[in-house]
């Protein structure tokens, strides 16, 4: 069983990105589990606080990242970049000792009402993960543009092209994990 930790960069319960993370769980192969991390309780990063120790929500996130075979980061795009809550969670989790992103396979995805579907936020995430020595899956890229037209009233992803890309990205992530972490 391959364990993927999904981290959603939107805190809104009915956000397109929360719905997209749900679509990944719906379309995951039978030998893949997708657990969802919570980042809503993580305080704003403060080095003075970290010097005392990691707050409990940060410790939980770090443990979840360590246990996962791979990560799936689902992000909206705010002001052409990464949402503050997601960047804050990454900043907290990446502090030494033993930062958990090192050599961790990661797939990026996102949904947006815009025509670019979170492309700029995903680009900025790639830059962060280069520094953290994570292994970001390059292809296929999944950017759900015009998200308001891609989900039905029940919150399910109805766009067949996006569904196909999700399946392809999950298959590619499973193969990627096997290559970069053999015998995990």
N, C-alpha and C positions, 0 to 999 in steps of 0.2 A: 504494500500500500504506500503510495507516494503522498506525503503530507505537504500541502501548500497552505501558506498563511496569507490570507487576503487582508490588505490594509486599504481602507477607503479614505480618501482625502477630503471627503465631505461629511459633515456631522449631521446634516439634515436627513431625517429618517426616510423620507420619500424622494431623496435626490436621485437624479439619473445615474449617478455613479454607484450609489447603494443598490439601485435596481440592476445595474450592469454587473456588479459583483454577484448578485443573486443569479443572474443569467449564466455566469461562469459555473456556479455550483450546479445549476440545472443541466448544463451541457458537459460537465466533467465526465471523463471515462469512469467506468466502474471501479478501477483500481486507484483512483485519485480521490482524496478527501480535501475539501477546502474549508479551513477554519477561518473565522473572522476575528481580527484583532480590534480592540476598542482603543481609540486614542482620545476620546472626549474628556477623560479625567486627567490627562497629562497636564501638569502645570506649565506655565511659560518657563523656558529654559533660564536657569540662573546658576552660574558656576558656584556661588556661595552655598546654594542648597546642595549641589552635587558634591561639594567637598565634605558635607555631612553624611551623604549617602543618597542612593537613588530612591526617589519616592516610590511607593508601592506600585502605582500604575506603570511606571517606567520599568521597574524590575520585572513585572509580568510581561510587558512587551518584549523586553530583551530575552527572556526565557522562551517566549513563543517563537521569536525569530531564530534562536539557537536550535530549538527542537524541529523546526520546519526543514523540509528538504529543499524547498524553494519558496519564493515570495511572489505574490501577485499584487502589484500596486495599482490601484484604480483611482485616477485623479481627475478632478475638474481642473479648469484653468481659470485662475483669478488674476486679472491685470497682467495678462501675458505670461504668467509664471505659476509656480507651485503654490497651492493654498498654504497660508501660514500655519494652520494646525498640523498639516502633514510635514512640513519642513521642521516644525518644532519637535514632532515625534521622532523624526530621523535624527535631529541634532541630539536629543536626549539619548536615544538608543545607541548612537555611535560613539559615545564617550568611552574612554578606556576605564578599566581594563577590559580586555577581551571583547572588543567591539564585534557584534554579531553579524555584521554585513560582509565581513571578510570572506571572499570566495563563495558567497551565497548566490545561487542562480536566481535571477529576478526577471519577471515579465512585467511590462508596463502596458497599461491600457487606460482609457478614459472616455468620458462622454461629455458633450457640450452642445448647447443649442447653436453654437457657431458653425461655420463651414469647416473649421480646422479640427474640431473634435478633440481638443486638449493637446495638440501637437507641440506647442511651445512649452507647456508644463512638462510633458514627457521628455523633451529635449533637456530642460533644466534638471530633471531627475537623473537623466543619464550622466550629466556632468557631476552631480553629487556622488553618484555611485562609482564613477571612475576613481575619485579620490578615496573612497572607502574600500576599493579593491573588490567590489562585487562583480559578478558576471551577469551582465544584462543581455538578455536575449534580443538579438537584432531584428529577426524576421520570424513571423510576420508581425508587422505593426498593426495595432488595432486602435483606431480612433473613431469613435462613434460620433459623427457630425450630425447636426440637426436632430439632436436627441429627442426633442419634443415631438418629432414625427416618427421615431423609431420604437417607441414603447406604447403598448395598448393601455386602455383605461384601467386594467387590472394590474398594471405595473410590469407586465411581461414584455420582453424584447420581441417584437414582431418582425423586424427587418431581417429577411433571410440572408442577405449579404453579410450583415454583422454576425448573425448566428454562425455562418460558415467560417468566418474569420476567428471567432471564439474557439470553435472546435480545432481549427488549424493551429492557433496559438497554443492551446493546451497540449496538443499532440507534439508540437515543436518543443514546448517546455519540458515535457516528459523525456523526450529524446536528449535534450540539452543537459538535463540533470544526469542522465546516464553517462554522457560524455565527460562532463566536468567534475562529477563526483561519483566515479565508478565504485560500486560496492558500498555506497552510502550506508 
